[in-house]
Amino acid sequence: MNQMTEPTPSNDRGFLTYMGGPIKTSYGHTVRVQESSAASGPHVWLFISDSTQVPEHNPHLNLEQAIALRAALDQFIQGVPEQWEDGQQMLDEAMARVFPATEK
């Protein structure tokens, strides 16, 4: 099994870039997942660069690139319990809103 690149500080304020840096896409974009400074709760920025190959900001991901993007988002999500006071509760509540229990 391959090892994920650990999140790294992205600036002098110490906010993390997940997967260690940008993910290069099929048509020349780079996608970067970076921790936000929002004090209201866990947030993440998704930065998408310009591409010389296509005029839009619509990254085209192959399977490997999609796996890397998912891994970057997973690092952010899985880090919430450690990085935020009441982080586990925040994560549990968010998961319950996204995947509500179905009554039988």
N, C-alpha and C positions, 0 to 999 in steps of 0.2 A: 504494500500500500504506500502511495506517495505521501510525503509530508507537506503540510500546508506551510506557506511562508507566514511567519508570525506578523501580527500588526506592528507597524513602526510609527514613531512620532513623525508627523508630517510638517510641523512648523515649530516655531519657538515657543508656542503656547502648549505644545505637547499633545495636540489632538491626533488620534491614530488614523493612519491609512491602513485599511484592511487588505490582507494578502500581500502586504509589503510594498505595494505600488500599483501603477496603472495596469489595466488589462488591455492588450492590443486586440483590435477586432479585424474581421476579414477585409473591411474596406478602409482601413487606416485610422479609424477613430481610436482614442484611448478612453477607457472608462475607469474612473477612480471612485472608490467608496471610502468616504472620510467621515470620521466622527464629527458631530456638530457641537457647538458650544451652548446650545439651547438649555437653559436652566429649568425649563418646565417639564422635562422628561427626556428619555432617550430619543435622539434623532440622528439621522445620518444624511450626509450629502451624497448625491450621485452626480459626479462631474463627467461630462462627455465633451471631448475635444472636437475641434473642427477636423475635417478630412479633406485631403487634396483630391480624393477619388470620387466623392459624392458631395453634393451641396447641403444635404440635410443632416440633422443631428439624430439620425436613426441608426444606432449601431446594429450591425449585422453580425451575429455571433455564430460561430461553429460550435460543435459539441464541447470541445476542450475549453473554449472561451466562456461558454455558458456555465460549465462546471466551476471555472475560476470565479466568475461573478457570484454564483450561488455560494461558494465557499467564503467569499468576502462578506456577503450579507449574513451568512451563518456565524462568522466570527463576531460581527456586531451584535447579533441577537443573543448569542450564547454568553457574551461578555456583560450583558445588562445586570444579571444578579450580583456580580462582583463590583461593578463600577458605580452602581446607584444604591443609595439607601432605599430599602424596600424594593430592590430590583427584582427579586423573585416574584413578589406579588404583582409588580407591574407586568412582568413577562406572562405570568399566569392569566391575568386579566385580559391582556391583549390577545393571547391565544384563544381564550374563551369567546372574545368578540369575533375573531376571525373564523373560528371553528366552533360555533355554538353546539351544545349538546342537543342531540335529537331525542325527543320524547317518543317512547314506544307505547 
